[in-house]
């Protein structure tokens, strides 16, 4: 027994020493920007923030902390129902990736609202989720919308939102009758999702470069299963749009985008809230996406008038002279503090007309 115990101690000591050596080597040769996971996938396949957690995110010289409330919204607890709740939905630009909470464009926009309407409590809620596309949001609203009970829902279109909708395959548009069929591409690993919420796991992420490297590898290989097998029409376990539909000339992606927005609008009608669409203002900076750019152009040219649409790209271009270099985080591409403030300023130029009808 003593020999077995001694061998076990040696094994444990060897493992610990090996991990310490690996940690040192990673810090020297593959240093990681540490973060604690705050994004996960719902069993239905859409992206969401972990509810009720605080996460860190380091990138080069930046170190920020994300505070997520009980609904996974960035910020504090939900305001009471007798106050106006304006829920913004969008991707990491809306979330404010790599920005302190007070520097997000929604925090800056809230300052505009508070100065203009100081005696009425209007709350702008940050529902941004990094990596989300347009197709994530009808499902997200179905899960969290009634619990939040917003008075207004504003979807913030960004430059990859339709591309992500095609890639994630959460919905398929039936071109024959303009209906939507729910599908999926990714199936989350329930065990990995559960582990990702554990305190010990998040503590290791916070303090270890090795852990961050292992998590990044696991995120690509263990967290999710591609049930389409890479959009393989012979072996896919779920429905797929045809190869022809995935060609931009088919008009399929534009139809899918309109139907997804209509689904969100219908949710608002059923739940007594207003629905409108705006943009991050980053269209036109030379980062056009295959599917999303034509969809944005469709909204600009035809504007189906089924929902109010306010694009701030022209405002952003005027203030930057068409050069986004000064308003994005170097080496990353997300809006920096200046870019965030500019998005807020351009958004306020139209939002005030909705919130304050007496404005000219």
N, C-alpha and C positions, 0 to 999 in steps of 0.2 A: 504493500500500500504506500509506504514511504517513497519507494522508487517511482511509483506511478504519479504521486503528488509532485515529486521533484521534476519529473518529465513534463507534467502539465505546467508547472511554474516556468520552466525553461521555454516551453512553447509560447506561453503568453508573453514572456519577456522578449522573446524573439520577434513576435508579431508587433509588439509596441515599438521596439527598436527599429524594425523594418519600416513601420509607418512614419516614425520620426525622420528616418533617413529620406524616405520618399517625399515627405513634406519639405524638407530642406532642399532637395533637388528640384522640386517643382518651383519653390520660391526663387531659386537661382536661375533656372533655365526656362521655366514656363510660368512666370508670375501671372496670377489671375486677378481680375477685377472682381472682388468679392461681392456677393449679394445673397440675400435670403429670399427664397422663392415666395412670390406673392401671387403668381398667376397659376391657374390650374384649368383643367377641362372638365366641364359638366358631363355626366353620363350620356347626355344627348348629343355631345360633340361640340358644343360652343364654348368659347373661352370666357373665363370669369376671374375676378379677383377673389382670393381667399377672404372670407368674412372675418372681421374682428382680429386682425393681426397687425403688427408693425414690422416693416421690412426695411433692410438697408440695401443700398445700391451704390457701389463705388465704380467710378470710371475715370481712369487717369488721376487727375487732381481733384475731381469732384467726389463728394461723399454726401449722399442725401438719405433721408428717412421717409418712408411712406407710411401714412396712418390710414388704415382701412376700417370702416365701421361695420356694423352688423349686417349690412347688405352688400358689403364689398365696395362701397363707394369711397372715394378718397376724401378724407376729412373726418369730422366729428360725427356725433350721433345725429339721427334724423331730426329735423325740426318738427314741431307740433303741427297737427293737421289744420289748425286755423291760420297758419301762415302759408303764403304762396310758395309753392315748390316748382322750380324750373329745372328739369332733369336734362343734362347734356349727355349724349351718348356718342362715343367715337373711339378711335384707337389711341396709341401712345401719345400722339400730339395733344389730344384732349386730356388724357391722364396727367400729362406733364412729366414725361420721363426725364430723369436726371435733374429735375428742378425741385427746390424746396416748395412745400405746400403753398406758401404765400406768394411764390413766383409763378405759379401756373397761370395760364391765360384766364381760367375761370375765377381764380382769386383776384386777379387784376380787374376782370369784368365786374366782379362783385363790388369792388371799390367804386367803379363808375355808377353802379346802381345805388349804392348807399349814399353817395354824394347827391345824386339827382332826386332820390325819393327817400329822404331820411326818416320820414314818419310812417312808412309802411314797410313791414318786414317781408322782403322778397329774397328767397334763398335759392342760389344757383348750386345745384348738386352735380358733383363730378362723377359721372358713371363711366369714364374712360377705362378701356382695357387694352393693354398692349397686345398687338398681334391680331386684334379683332378686325373682321371685315363686315360689310353690310349684312351678310347672311347670318351672322351671329346674333344680331339684335332682336329680330322677332322672337327667337327662342328665349333670349335673355329676358325680354319684357314679359313673356309668358311665365317665367319662373319668379322674377323679382318685382315686376311692375306694380301689381296690386298691393304688395306689402309696402312699397314706397309711396304709392298713391300720389303721383305727380299731377300738378295742374297743367303743366306744359311739358312736352317732350321735344327736344331739339336735337336732331341728328346732325353730326359734324362730319361731312364727307371729306375723306382724305385721298391721296393719290393712288393708293393700292387697294381700295376697298372692294371694287368689283373683281379684281384679280384674285383676291383672297376668297371671295365668294365662289368663284369658279373652282379654285383649288381645293377648298374645304368641302364642296359638294353637299352642303347642309340642306339645300333646296334645289330642286330641278324644276325649271319652267316648262310647262306644257304649252307649246306654241299653238296648238290646235284650239284650245279654249282659254288660254291665258290664266291657267291655274297653277298653283305651286304644289309640288310633291315633296314631302320631307324625306331627306336621305341623309347621308353622312360620308365622310372619308375616314376620319380618325376615331378610334375607340380607345378611351383612356384605360390604363391599367389601374384597377381599383386599389390594389395594394400600394402602388407607388403614390397614388393620390393621397392615401391615408398616411403613409410615411412622411410625405411632404409637409404635413401639418404638425408633425411631432416636434416638441420643444428641443429634444436632443439633436434632431436632424438639423433644425434651423440654427442651433448653437454651433454645430460643426461648420455649417456654411459661413457663419459670421466670422469664425476665427481661423479657418483652414483654407489655404490655397489648394491643397490636394483634394479636399472635399468638393470645392467648387469645380475643379477639373473633372472629377468623377461624376458630379451631378450633370454637367454639360454633356458628357458622353451618354449618361443614362437618359437624359432628356431626348436625345436623338434616337435612342435604340430601345429603351425599356418602358418609357412612360406611355407611349401610344402605339397602337397597331393600325396599320393602313389597311382597312378592309376592302379597298379597291385594288390593292396590289399594284399601286402605281398607275392607276387608271387603265388597268388591263381588262379589256372588254370580255375576255374569255374566262378569267378567273375572279373577277370582282364579286364580292359578296353582297353588293348593294347596287341600286340603280345608278346609272350614269347618263349624262347627256351624250349625244352621239358625237363622233369626231367632227362631223360637218357643223354641228351646233357650236362646237368650241372654236370654230373659225370666226374671226371678227366680222367677216362679211355677212354672216348669217343673220346678224341682228339679235342673236339669242342673248348675249350678255347684257345688251341694253334692256331687253324685255325683262330679264331676270332682275335687274336693278330696279326697274319701275315697279314690278310686282312686289318686291321686298319692301320698298318704301310704302306701297299701298297697304301691305299687311301691317306695318307699324302704324300707319294712319288709322286703319280700321280698329286696331287695338285701342288707340286713343279715343275713337268715337264710342266704342263699347264701354270705356272706363272714364268717360267725361273729362278728357283733357285735350288741349290743343296740340297739334303736331305741325312742325315745320322743319325745314332742312336748310343748313348753311354749309360752309366749307372752311377748311383750315386756311385757305388763301394761298396755298402752295402750288396751285395749278399755274403753269406757265413759267416755272423756274427751270425747265429743261429736264425734269425727272418724270417724264411721261411714262405711264404704265399701259400695257397692251390693251387691256379691257376698260380700265377706269377713265382714261383720258377721253375716249369716244363717248362714254356715258355722261361725263361732265359736260362735254360739248352738246350732247343731246338736250340736257336740262337747260343749258344756256340758250340754245337756239329755239327749241320747241316749247319748253316750260309747260308741261301738261296741265298746269293749274289745278292739279288734284291736291296739291299741298303747297303752301308758301315756300319759295326757294330764294335764298339770299346768298349770293356768292360774293366773297370779299377779296377775290384774287386781284381785281383791278386796284383796289385800295392798297393791298400789299405791294403790288408792282410799283405803284406811284411813289410809295415811301422808300422803296429800296432801289429804284431805277432798274429793276429787273435782275438784281444781283442779291442772292440770298446769303452770301458768305458771312455778312456781319450779323445775321439774325439766327444762325444755327450753331450748335455746339461743335467745335472743331473735332474732327475725327469720328463724329457720330452722326450728325445730320438732323437731330431733333432741334426744335426751337430752343434758343437760349433765352436768358432773361429779357433781352431786348426784343427778340422775336415774339416771345409770349406777350409782352406788353403791347406790341403792335397788333397782334391778333385780337387782343381785347379791345383796343381802340377801334379797329375796323369793324368788329362785331357790334360794338356799342352804337356805331353810326346807324345801324338798322334796328337793333333790338330796342333802342329807346323809343322808336316810333310805335312799337308794339306795346311796350310797358307804359308809355306816356302818350296817350292819344292826342293830348293838347299840343304836342310838339309839331312844328310845321313840317 
